[in-house]
Amino acid sequence: MSTITASDVKALRDRTGAGMMDCKRALADAEGDVEKAVEILRVKGQAQAAKRGERTASEGVVAPTARSECS
């Protein structure tokens, strides 16, 4: 198992925009391989998006707010 440094995690975060712990877990799962870690994060992101896509917004109200006129 390779050693994962904070700079590795930061570089992956900068590249993907994922959270710090997600990047750390992906690097650990990929045994330090950055390309594998990027793929793991991409697949994980698709799975989370699919879960969110199943939700429906069946209740709620959208109403306009009062506008103030500037003189």
LUMVOGU-365311 format. One record per residue: residue in one letter; x, y, z of N, C-alpha, C in turn. Coordinates in steps of 0.1 Angstrom, whole numbers, plus 5000, padded with zeros to 4 digits. Example, Ala and Ser with C-alpha at 12.3 -4.5 7.8 and 13.67 -1.06 7.14 Angstrom:
BEGIN
@aa->a&n.c1->5132&n.c2->4943&n.c3->5078&ca.c1->5123&ca.c2->4955&ca.c3->5078&c.c1->5132&c.c2->4967&c.c3->5078
@aa->s&n.c1->5128&n.c2->4978&n.c3->5071&ca.c1->5137&ca.c2->4989&ca.c3->5071&c.c1->5129&c.c2->5000&c.c3->5079
***
This chain:
BEGIN
@aa->m&n.c1->5009&n.c2->4988&n.c3->5000&ca.c1->5000&ca.c2->5000&ca.c3->5000&c.c1->5009&c.c2->5012&c.c3->5000
@aa->s&n.c1->5006&n.c2->5022&n.c3->4991&ca.c1->5014&ca.c2->5034&ca.c3->4991&c.c1->5009&c.c2->5044&c.c3->5001
@aa->t&n.c1->5018&n.c2->5053&n.c3->5004&ca.c1->5015&ca.c2->5063&ca.c3->5014&c.c1->5008&c.c2->5075&c.c3->5007
@aa->i&n.c1->4997&n.c2->5080&n.c3->5012&ca.c1->4990&ca.c2->5091&ca.c3->5007&c.c1->4993&c.c2->5103&c.c3->5014
@aa->t&n.c1->4998&n.c2->5113&n.c3->5008&ca.c1->5002&ca.c2->5126&ca.c3->5014&c.c1->4991&c.c2->5136&c.c3->5013
@aa->a&n.c1->4992&n.c2->5146&n.c3->5021&ca.c1->4982&ca.c2->5157&ca.c3->5020&c.c1->4983&c.c2->5164&c.c3->5007
@aa->s&n.c1->4995&n.c2->5165&n.c3->5001&ca.c1->4997&ca.c2->5172&ca.c3->4988&c.c1->4990&c.c2->5164&c.c3->4977
@aa->d&n.c1->4990&n.c2->5150&n.c3->4978&ca.c1->4983&ca.c2->5142&ca.c3->4969&c.c1->4968&c.c2->5144&c.c3->4969
@aa->v&n.c1->4963&n.c2->5145&n.c3->4982&ca.c1->4949&ca.c2->5148&ca.c3->4983&c.c1->4945&c.c2->5162&c.c3->4978
@aa->k&n.c1->4953&n.c2->5172&n.c3->4981&ca.c1->4951&ca.c2->5185&ca.c3->4976&c.c1->4951&c.c2->5186&c.c3->4961
@aa->a&n.c1->4960&n.c2->5179&n.c3->4955&ca.c1->4961&ca.c2->5179&ca.c3->4940&c.c1->4949&c.c2->5172&c.c3->4934
@aa->l&n.c1->4944&n.c2->5162&n.c3->4940&ca.c1->4932&ca.c2->5155&ca.c3->4935&c.c1->4920&c.c2->5164&c.c3->4937
@aa->r&n.c1->4919&n.c2->5171&n.c3->4948&ca.c1->4908&ca.c2->5180&ca.c3->4951&c.c1->4908&c.c2->5192&c.c3->4941
@aa->d&n.c1->4920&n.c2->5197&n.c3->4938&ca.c1->4921&ca.c2->5208&ca.c3->4928&c.c1->4916&c.c2->5203&c.c3->4914
@aa->r&n.c1->4920&n.c2->5191&n.c3->4911&ca.c1->4916&ca.c2->5185&ca.c3->4898&c.c1->4902&c.c2->5182&c.c3->4896
@aa->t&n.c1->4895&n.c2->5177&n.c3->4907&ca.c1->4882&ca.c2->5172&ca.c3->4906&c.c1->4871&c.c2->5181&c.c3->4913
@aa->g&n.c1->4875&n.c2->5188&n.c3->4923&ca.c1->4865&ca.c2->5196&ca.c3->4930&c.c1->4858&c.c2->5188&c.c3->4940
@aa->a&n.c1->4862&n.c2->5176&n.c3->4943&ca.c1->4855&ca.c2->5167&ca.c3->4953&c.c1->4860&c.c2->5171&c.c3->4967
@aa->g&n.c1->4853&n.c2->5166&n.c3->4977&ca.c1->4856&ca.c2->5169&ca.c3->4991&c.c1->4869&c.c2->5162&c.c3->4995
@aa->m&n.c1->4875&n.c2->5167&n.c3->5006&ca.c1->4888&ca.c2->5162&ca.c3->5010&c.c1->4887&c.c2->5148&c.c3->5014
@aa->m&n.c1->4877&n.c2->5144&n.c3->5022&ca.c1->4876&ca.c2->5130&ca.c3->5026&c.c1->4873&c.c2->5121&c.c3->5015
@aa->d&n.c1->4865&n.c2->5125&n.c3->5005&ca.c1->4862&ca.c2->5117&ca.c3->4993&c.c1->4875&c.c2->5115&c.c3->4985
@aa->c&n.c1->4883&n.c2->5125&n.c3->4984&ca.c1->4896&ca.c2->5124&ca.c3->4977&c.c1->4905&c.c2->5114&c.c3->4984
@aa->k&n.c1->4905&n.c2->5115&n.c3->4997&ca.c1->4914&ca.c2->5106&ca.c3->5005&c.c1->4910&c.c2->5092&c.c3->5004
@aa->r&n.c1->4897&n.c2->5089&n.c3->5005&ca.c1->4891&ca.c2->5076&ca.c3->5003&c.c1->4894&c.c2->5070&c.c3->4989
@aa->a&n.c1->4892&n.c2->5079&n.c3->4979&ca.c1->4894&ca.c2->5074&ca.c3->4965&c.c1->4909&c.c2->5070&c.c3->4963
@aa->l&n.c1->4918&n.c2->5079&n.c3->4969&ca.c1->4932&ca.c2->5075&ca.c3->4967&c.c1->4936&c.c2->5063&c.c3->4975
@aa->a&n.c1->4930&n.c2->5061&n.c3->4986&ca.c1->4932&ca.c2->5048&ca.c3->4994&c.c1->4927&c.c2->5036&c.c3->4986
@aa->d&n.c1->4915&n.c2->5037&n.c3->4980&ca.c1->4909&ca.c2->5026&ca.c3->4973&c.c1->4917&c.c2->5023&c.c3->4960
@aa->a&n.c1->4923&n.c2->5034&n.c3->4954&ca.c1->4931&ca.c2->5033&ca.c3->4942&c.c1->4946&c.c2->5030&c.c3->4945
@aa->e&n.c1->4949&n.c2->5028&n.c3->4958&ca.c1->4963&ca.c2->5025&ca.c3->4962&c.c1->4973&c.c2->5036&c.c3->4957
@aa->g&n.c1->4968&n.c2->5048&n.c3->4957&ca.c1->4977&ca.c2->5059&ca.c3->4954&c.c1->4977&c.c2->5063&c.c3->4939
@aa->d&n.c1->4970&n.c2->5056&n.c3->4931&ca.c1->4970&ca.c2->5059&ca.c3->4916&c.c1->4960&c.c2->5070&c.c3->4914
@aa->v&n.c1->4965&n.c2->5082&n.c3->4909&ca.c1->4956&ca.c2->5093&ca.c3->4908&c.c1->4946&c.c2->5091&c.c3->4897
@aa->e&n.c1->4949&n.c2->5085&n.c3->4886&ca.c1->4940&ca.c2->5083&ca.c3->4875&c.c1->4928&c.c2->5073&c.c3->4879
@aa->k&n.c1->4932&n.c2->5063&n.c3->4887&ca.c1->4921&ca.c2->5054&ca.c3->4892&c.c1->4912&c.c2->5062&c.c3->4902
@aa->a&n.c1->4918&n.c2->5070&n.c3->4910&ca.c1->4911&ca.c2->5078&ca.c3->4920&c.c1->4901&c.c2->5087&c.c3->4913
@aa->v&n.c1->4905&n.c2->5093&n.c3->4902&ca.c1->4896&ca.c2->5102&ca.c3->4894&c.c1->4884&c.c2->5094&c.c3->4889
@aa->e&n.c1->4887&n.c2->5082&n.c3->4884&ca.c1->4876&ca.c2->5074&ca.c3->4879&c.c1->4867&c.c2->5069&c.c3->4890
@aa->i&n.c1->4872&n.c2->5066&n.c3->4902&ca.c1->4864&ca.c2->5062&ca.c3->4914&c.c1->4855&c.c2->5074&c.c3->4917
@aa->l&n.c1->4860&n.c2->5086&n.c3->4918&ca.c1->4852&ca.c2->5098&ca.c3->4921&c.c1->4841&c.c2->5101&c.c3->4911
@aa->r&n.c1->4845&n.c2->5099&n.c3->4898&ca.c1->4835&ca.c2->5101&ca.c3->4887&c.c1->4823&c.c2->5091&c.c3->4889
@aa->v&n.c1->4826&n.c2->5078&n.c3->4891&ca.c1->4816&ca.c2->5068&ca.c3->4892&c.c1->4807&c.c2->5071&c.c3->4905
@aa->k&n.c1->4814&n.c2->5075&n.c3->4916&ca.c1->4807&ca.c2->5078&ca.c3->4928&c.c1->4797&c.c2->5090&c.c3->4926
@aa->g&n.c1->4802&n.c2->5100&n.c3->4919&ca.c1->4794&ca.c2->5112&ca.c3->4916&c.c1->4782&c.c2->5108&c.c3->4908
@aa->q&n.c1->4783&n.c2->5099&n.c3->4898&ca.c1->4772&ca.c2->5095&ca.c3->4890&c.c1->4762&c.c2->5088&c.c3->4898
@aa->a&n.c1->4766&n.c2->5079&n.c3->4908&ca.c1->4757&ca.c2->5072&ca.c3->4916&c.c1->4749&c.c2->5082&c.c3->4925
@aa->q&n.c1->4756&n.c2->5092&n.c3->4931&ca.c1->4749&ca.c2->5101&ca.c3->4939&c.c1->4740&c.c2->5110&c.c3->4931
@aa->a&n.c1->4743&n.c2->5113&n.c3->4919&ca.c1->4734&ca.c2->5121&ca.c3->4910&c.c1->4721&c.c2->5113&c.c3->4907
@aa->a&n.c1->4723&n.c2->5100&n.c3->4905&ca.c1->4712&ca.c2->5091&ca.c3->4902&c.c1->4702&c.c2->5091&c.c3->4914
@aa->k&n.c1->4708&n.c2->5090&n.c3->4926&ca.c1->4699&ca.c2->5090&ca.c3->4938&c.c1->4691&c.c2->5103&c.c3->4940
@aa->r&n.c1->4698&n.c2->5114&n.c3->4937&ca.c1->4691&ca.c2->5127&ca.c3->4938&c.c1->4681&c.c2->5128&c.c3->4927
@aa->g&n.c1->4683&n.c2->5122&n.c3->4916&ca.c1->4674&ca.c2->5124&ca.c3->4904&c.c1->4661&c.c2->5117&c.c3->4907
@aa->e&n.c1->4661&n.c2->5107&n.c3->4916&ca.c1->4648&ca.c2->5100&ca.c3->4919&c.c1->4639&c.c2->5108&c.c3->4928
@aa->r&n.c1->4644&n.c2->5118&n.c3->4934&ca.c1->4635&ca.c2->5126&ca.c3->4943&c.c1->4626&c.c2->5135&c.c3->4935
@aa->t&n.c1->4614&n.c2->5137&n.c3->4940&ca.c1->4605&ca.c2->5146&ca.c3->4934&c.c1->4602&c.c2->5158&c.c3->4943
@aa->a&n.c1->4599&n.c2->5169&n.c3->4937&ca.c1->4594&ca.c2->5181&ca.c3->4944&c.c1->4579&c.c2->5182&c.c3->4942
@aa->s&n.c1->4572&n.c2->5175&n.c3->4950&ca.c1->4557&ca.c2->5175&ca.c3->4948&c.c1->4550&c.c2->5185&c.c3->4957
@aa->e&n.c1->4557&n.c2->5191&n.c3->4967&ca.c1->4550&ca.c2->5200&ca.c3->4975&c.c1->4559&c.c2->5213&c.c3->4976
@aa->g&n.c1->4552&n.c2->5224&n.c3->4978&ca.c1->4559&ca.c2->5237&ca.c3->4980&c.c1->4553&c.c2->5247&c.c3->4971
@aa->v&n.c1->4556&n.c2->5259&n.c3->4974&ca.c1->4551&ca.c2->5271&ca.c3->4966&c.c1->4562&c.c2->5280&c.c3->4962
@aa->v&n.c1->4562&n.c2->5285&n.c3->4950&ca.c1->4571&ca.c2->5294&ca.c3->4945&c.c1->4563&c.c2->5307&c.c3->4943
@aa->a&n.c1->4567&n.c2->5318&n.c3->4950&ca.c1->4560&ca.c2->5330&ca.c3->4949&c.c1->4569&c.c2->5341&c.c3->4947
@aa->p&n.c1->4565&n.c2->5351&n.c3->4938&ca.c1->4574&ca.c2->5362&ca.c3->4936&c.c1->4575&c.c2->5371&c.c3->4949
@aa->t&n.c1->4586&n.c2->5378&n.c3->4950&ca.c1->4588&ca.c2->5387&ca.c3->4962&c.c1->4585&c.c2->5401&c.c3->4957
@aa->a&n.c1->4581&n.c2->5410&n.c3->4966&ca.c1->4578&ca.c2->5424&ca.c3->4963&c.c1->4591&c.c2->5430&c.c3->4959
@aa->r&n.c1->4590&n.c2->5438&n.c3->4948&ca.c1->4602&ca.c2->5446&ca.c3->4944&c.c1->4601&c.c2->5460&c.c3->4948
@aa->s&n.c1->4613&n.c2->5465&n.c3->4952&ca.c1->4613&ca.c2->5479&ca.c3->4956&c.c1->4619&c.c2->5487&c.c3->4945
@aa->e&n.c1->4613&n.c2->5498&n.c3->4942&ca.c1->4617&ca.c2->5507&ca.c3->4932&c.c1->4627&c.c2->5517&c.c3->4937
@aa->c&n.c1->4638&n.c2->5519&n.c3->4930&ca.c1->4649&ca.c2->5529&ca.c3->4934&c.c1->4646&c.c2->5541&c.c3->4927
@aa->s&n.c1->4646&n.c2->5553&n.c3->4934&ca.c1->4644&ca.c2->5565&ca.c3->4927&c.c1->4656&c.c2->5572&c.c3->4924
***
